[in-house]
């Protein structure tokens, strides 16, 4: 049998095809992909940084631009607020008639407002009131960005400070420019005033429906009592009104919605540890008694005579907005006896 020829140790392999293992080829592809993703990530980060920087410059520029003609928040303290004029009987305790223009407003100090009335409003309107500096970043995001994405008009989400600014200084216009002004003024106000001062301004300024501005007028309108005498359940009712005073009016067609919102506020107060379970359950069980809606005037002929005298002496504007406290000579007991005898 022929013996196969042995290969030489120096055999030339230059013309031979070398097969590279597939594993090495895949490794190179993976490395190339990783480098591509790494470079792409760097570009995205750089782009985001540039976008953030430009947005920051634009934001600061917008704030500076809109801030140049803004009013001073101190005007809330210095301005003349329209107050109702009250005509009393001879005792100075019974109100014969209350005179006011389009805004029925009665000033009340913060220390005369029950703590749970304040807490009810904070729980539903601005639970982080004592932590923020005038505005909420999440509130801004929800109110502006989400609304734009969903194609809806700008939502709420304003803090108590912002609501005060909107109602007392600015308009209710729903635009980004007005929102920027509101934010700047809210921040300034937080720097100028204490939280208690802001709350006092808020509770004397916010509309509660009809002609009632401020919690004192609202308490008298809906419950026939001073704000300092409000119960927890009644306080939750008043806290429910500012969001939509006409819609939630107890005299309108959505009284059931008002009660639902009141119960929700009580639930929030319980969850936020403002009230305990017993207070929560007692407030839910309380039967609410709303004041009958009628023009309250005692001894109308006498009162109109007094009003005429006041108008001649001080003018109509002073009588409707000056907050006069008029003690008359009328004895209510004798007046009622005389009316019954006729």
C-alpha positions as CSV (number, residue, x, y, z in Angstrom):
1,X,0.0,0.0,0.0
2,X,1.4,3.4,-0.9
3,X,2.4,5.6,2.0
4,X,0.8,9.1,2.1
5,X,3.3,11.9,1.4
6,X,4.1,13.7,4.7
7,X,3.5,17.5,4.7
8,X,6.4,19.7,5.1
9,X,6.7,21.8,8.3
10,X,7.3,24.9,6.2
11,X,4.2,24.4,4.1
12,X,2.8,27.8,2.7
13,X,-0.7,28.6,4.0
14,X,-0.9,32.1,2.4
15,X,-3.4,31.0,-0.2
16,X,-5.5,29.1,2.3
17,X,-8.9,30.6,3.6
18,X,-8.9,31.3,7.3
19,X,-12.3,31.0,8.9
20,X,-12.9,33.4,11.8
21,X,-15.1,32.1,14.6
22,X,-18.6,33.6,14.7
23,X,-18.2,34.5,18.3
24,X,-15.4,37.0,17.5
25,X,-17.6,38.6,14.8
26,X,-20.6,39.0,17.2
27,X,-18.4,40.5,19.8
28,X,-17.3,43.3,17.4
29,X,-20.9,44.0,16.5
30,X,-21.9,44.2,20.2
31,X,-19.0,46.6,20.9
32,X,-20.0,48.8,18.0
33,X,-23.6,48.9,19.2
34,X,-22.5,49.8,22.7
35,X,-20.4,52.6,21.4
36,X,-23.3,53.9,19.3
37,X,-25.7,53.8,22.3
38,X,-23.1,55.5,24.5
39,X,-22.6,58.3,22.0
40,X,-26.3,58.7,21.5
41,X,-26.8,58.9,25.2
42,X,-24.2,61.6,25.5
43,X,-25.9,63.6,22.7
44,X,-29.3,63.3,24.4
45,X,-27.9,64.4,27.7
46,X,-26.2,67.3,26.0
47,X,-29.4,68.3,24.2
48,X,-31.4,68.1,27.4
49,X,-28.9,70.3,29.2
50,X,-29.0,72.9,26.4
51,X,-32.8,72.7,26.4
52,X,-32.9,73.1,30.2
53,X,-30.5,76.0,30.1
54,X,-32.4,77.8,27.3
55,X,-35.7,77.2,29.2
56,X,-34.2,78.6,32.3
57,X,-33.1,81.7,30.5
58,X,-36.5,82.1,28.9
59,X,-38.2,81.5,32.2
60,X,-36.1,84.1,34.1
61,X,-36.6,86.5,31.2
62,X,-40.4,86.0,31.3
63,X,-40.5,86.5,35.1
64,X,-38.4,89.7,34.8
65,X,-40.6,91.0,31.9
66,X,-43.9,90.4,33.6
67,X,-42.6,91.6,37.0
68,X,-41.8,95.1,35.9
69,X,-45.3,96.4,36.1
70,X,-46.7,94.2,38.9
71,X,-48.5,95.9,41.9
72,X,-47.0,95.8,45.4
73,X,-48.5,93.0,47.5
74,X,-48.7,95.4,50.4
75,X,-51.6,97.1,48.7
76,X,-53.7,94.3,50.1
77,X,-53.1,95.9,53.6
78,X,-53.3,99.5,52.5
79,X,-56.3,99.4,50.2
80,X,-59.8,100.3,51.2
81,X,-62.0,97.2,51.3
82,X,-65.8,97.7,50.9
83,X,-67.5,96.8,54.2
84,X,-71.2,96.5,54.9
85,X,-73.0,99.0,57.0
86,X,-75.1,97.6,59.9
87,X,-78.1,99.3,61.5
88,X,-78.7,98.0,65.1
89,X,-81.4,98.5,67.6
90,X,-80.9,100.4,70.8
91,X,-79.0,97.5,72.5
92,X,-76.4,97.3,69.7
93,X,-77.0,93.6,69.5
94,X,-79.9,93.0,67.1
95,X,-79.2,93.9,63.5
96,X,-82.2,95.6,61.9
97,X,-80.7,95.7,58.4
98,X,-77.4,95.3,56.6
99,X,-76.6,97.7,53.8
100,X,-74.1,96.7,51.1
101,X,-73.4,97.0,47.4
102,X,-72.5,94.1,45.1
103,X,-70.1,92.8,47.8
104,X,-71.4,92.0,51.2
105,X,-68.2,91.9,53.3
106,X,-67.7,91.9,57.1
107,X,-64.1,91.9,58.4
108,X,-63.1,89.2,60.9
109,X,-59.8,88.7,62.7
110,X,-58.1,85.3,62.3
111,X,-58.3,84.6,66.0
112,X,-62.1,84.8,65.7
113,X,-62.3,82.1,63.1
114,X,-62.5,78.5,64.6
115,X,-59.3,76.5,64.0
116,X,-61.3,73.7,62.3
117,X,-62.8,76.2,59.8
118,X,-59.2,77.2,58.8
119,X,-58.2,73.5,58.7
120,X,-61.2,72.5,56.6
121,X,-60.1,75.1,53.9
122,X,-56.4,74.1,54.1
123,X,-57.3,70.4,53.8
124,X,-59.2,70.8,50.5
125,X,-57.5,73.9,49.0
126,X,-53.9,73.7,49.9
127,X,-52.7,70.9,52.2
128,X,-49.1,72.0,52.0
129,X,-49.9,75.6,52.8
130,X,-47.4,75.7,55.8
131,X,-44.6,74.2,53.7
132,X,-44.6,76.0,50.4
133,X,-43.3,79.5,49.5
134,X,-46.4,80.7,47.7
135,X,-46.8,78.1,44.9
136,X,-46.7,74.4,44.2
137,X,-44.5,73.0,41.4
138,X,-46.8,70.0,41.0
139,X,-49.8,72.4,40.9
140,X,-48.2,74.4,38.1
141,X,-47.4,71.2,36.2
142,X,-50.9,69.8,36.5
143,X,-52.5,73.2,35.8
144,X,-50.4,74.2,32.7
145,X,-48.6,71.2,31.1
146,X,-51.3,68.5,31.6
147,X,-54.1,70.8,30.5
148,X,-52.2,71.7,27.3
149,X,-51.5,68.1,26.5
150,X,-55.1,67.1,27.0
151,X,-56.3,70.1,25.0
152,X,-58.3,71.5,28.0
153,X,-58.4,75.0,29.4
154,X,-56.0,75.7,32.2
155,X,-56.9,73.9,35.4
156,X,-56.7,75.0,39.0
157,X,-54.2,73.7,41.5
158,X,-53.5,77.2,42.9
159,X,-52.3,77.6,46.5
160,X,-54.3,79.7,49.0
161,X,-51.7,82.5,48.4
162,X,-52.3,82.3,44.7
163,X,-56.1,82.3,45.1
164,X,-55.8,85.4,47.3
165,X,-53.6,87.2,44.6
166,X,-56.0,86.2,41.9
167,X,-59.1,87.5,43.7
168,X,-57.7,90.6,45.3
169,X,-55.1,91.9,42.9
170,X,-55.3,90.2,39.5
171,X,-58.1,89.0,37.2
172,X,-59.6,85.5,36.7
173,X,-58.1,85.5,33.2
174,X,-56.7,82.0,32.3
175,X,-53.5,82.7,30.5
176,X,-49.9,81.8,31.0
177,X,-48.8,85.5,31.3
178,X,-51.4,86.0,34.1
179,X,-50.2,82.8,35.8
180,X,-46.6,84.0,35.8
181,X,-47.7,87.3,37.4
182,X,-49.7,85.3,40.0
183,X,-46.6,83.2,40.9
184,X,-44.3,86.1,41.2
185,X,-46.8,88.0,43.5
186,X,-47.5,84.9,45.5
187,X,-43.8,84.4,46.1
188,X,-43.4,88.1,47.1
189,X,-46.4,87.9,49.4
190,X,-44.9,84.9,51.3
191,X,-41.8,87.0,51.8
192,X,-43.7,90.0,53.1
193,X,-46.4,88.4,55.3
194,X,-46.7,85.6,57.8
195,X,-48.9,82.5,57.1
196,X,-51.5,83.8,59.6
197,X,-51.6,87.2,57.9
198,X,-52.2,85.5,54.5
199,X,-55.0,83.4,56.0
200,X,-56.6,86.5,57.5
201,X,-56.6,88.2,54.1
202,X,-57.9,85.1,52.4
203,X,-60.8,84.6,54.8
204,X,-61.9,88.2,54.4
205,X,-61.5,88.3,50.6
206,X,-62.6,85.0,49.0
207,X,-66.2,84.9,47.4
208,X,-68.5,82.3,48.9
209,X,-71.5,82.9,46.6
210,X,-74.2,85.4,46.1
211,X,-72.9,88.7,47.5
212,X,-71.0,87.1,50.4
213,X,-67.3,87.9,50.4
214,X,-65.3,86.5,53.3
215,X,-66.2,83.8,55.8
216,X,-68.0,86.2,58.2
217,X,-70.5,87.3,55.6
218,X,-70.9,83.7,54.3
219,X,-71.5,82.4,57.8
220,X,-74.3,85.0,58.3
221,X,-75.8,84.4,54.9
222,X,-76.0,80.6,55.0
223,X,-76.3,79.9,58.8
224,X,-77.4,83.1,60.3
225,X,-74.5,83.2,62.7
226,X,-71.0,84.7,63.2
227,X,-68.0,82.7,61.9
228,X,-66.8,82.2,65.4
229,X,-69.9,80.2,66.2
230,X,-69.6,77.7,63.3
231,X,-69.6,74.0,63.9
232,X,-67.2,71.6,62.3
233,X,-69.8,70.4,59.8
234,X,-70.8,74.0,58.9
235,X,-67.1,74.9,58.5
236,X,-66.7,72.1,56.0
237,X,-69.7,73.4,54.1
238,X,-68.1,76.8,53.8
239,X,-64.8,75.3,52.8
240,X,-66.6,73.5,49.9
241,X,-67.9,76.7,48.4
242,X,-65.0,78.8,47.0
243,X,-64.1,76.3,44.2
244,X,-67.5,76.9,42.5
245,X,-69.8,79.1,44.7
246,X,-72.7,79.2,42.3
247,X,-72.6,75.5,41.5
248,X,-72.4,74.4,45.1
249,X,-74.8,77.0,46.5
250,X,-77.1,75.4,49.1
251,X,-80.0,77.4,47.5
252,X,-79.3,76.0,44.1
253,X,-80.0,72.7,42.3
254,X,-76.8,71.0,43.3
255,X,-77.2,70.9,47.1
256,X,-76.5,67.1,47.0
257,X,-73.1,67.8,45.3
258,X,-72.4,70.3,48.1
259,X,-73.0,67.6,50.8
260,X,-70.8,65.1,48.9
261,X,-68.0,67.6,48.8
262,X,-68.5,68.5,52.5
263,X,-68.2,64.8,53.4
264,X,-65.1,64.6,51.3
265,X,-63.5,67.5,53.1
266,X,-64.3,66.0,56.5
267,X,-62.7,62.8,55.3
268,X,-59.6,64.7,54.3
269,X,-59.5,66.4,57.7
270,X,-59.6,63.0,59.3
271,X,-56.9,61.6,57.1
272,X,-54.7,64.7,57.6
273,X,-55.1,64.3,61.4
274,X,-56.9,67.6,61.9
275,X,-59.8,65.8,63.6
276,X,-60.2,62.4,65.3
277,X,-62.7,59.7,64.4
278,X,-65.3,60.8,67.0
279,X,-65.3,64.3,65.7
280,X,-65.4,63.0,62.1
281,X,-68.4,60.8,62.8
282,X,-70.3,63.5,64.8
283,X,-69.8,66.0,62.0
284,X,-71.1,63.5,59.4
285,X,-74.2,62.9,61.6
286,X,-74.9,66.6,62.2
287,X,-78.1,67.8,60.6
288,X,-77.4,71.1,58.8
289,X,-79.8,74.0,59.1
290,X,-79.4,76.5,56.4
291,X,-80.9,80.0,56.9
292,X,-84.0,80.7,54.9
293,X,-83.3,82.9,51.9
294,X,-85.2,86.1,52.5
295,X,-84.5,89.8,52.8
296,X,-84.0,90.3,56.5
297,X,-85.2,93.7,57.6
298,X,-86.8,94.6,61.0
299,X,-89.0,97.6,61.2
300,X,-88.6,98.5,57.4
301,X,-90.1,102.0,57.5
302,X,-87.9,103.0,60.4
303,X,-84.8,101.4,58.8
304,X,-85.4,103.1,55.4
305,X,-85.8,106.4,57.2
306,X,-82.4,105.9,58.9
307,X,-80.8,104.8,55.6
308,X,-82.1,107.9,53.9
309,X,-80.6,110.1,56.7
310,X,-77.2,108.3,56.4
311,X,-77.1,108.7,52.6
312,X,-77.8,112.4,52.8
313,X,-75.1,112.9,55.4
314,X,-72.3,110.5,54.2
315,X,-73.3,109.7,50.6
316,X,-74.4,106.4,49.0
317,X,-70.9,105.0,48.6
318,X,-70.0,105.5,52.2
319,X,-73.3,103.9,53.3
320,X,-72.8,100.8,51.1
321,X,-69.0,100.3,51.5
322,X,-68.0,102.3,54.6
323,X,-68.7,99.6,57.2
324,X,-70.7,102.0,59.4
325,X,-72.1,100.6,62.7
326,X,-75.2,102.5,63.5
327,X,-77.0,102.3,66.9
328,X,-80.6,103.5,66.7
329,X,-83.2,104.3,69.4
330,X,-85.5,101.5,68.3
331,X,-86.6,99.0,71.0
332,X,-87.2,95.7,69.1
333,X,-89.4,94.2,71.8
334,X,-91.7,97.2,71.8
335,X,-91.7,97.4,68.0
336,X,-92.8,93.7,67.7
337,X,-95.6,94.3,70.3
338,X,-96.8,97.4,68.4
339,X,-96.9,95.4,65.1
340,X,-98.8,92.6,66.7
341,X,-101.4,95.0,68.1
342,X,-102.1,96.5,64.7
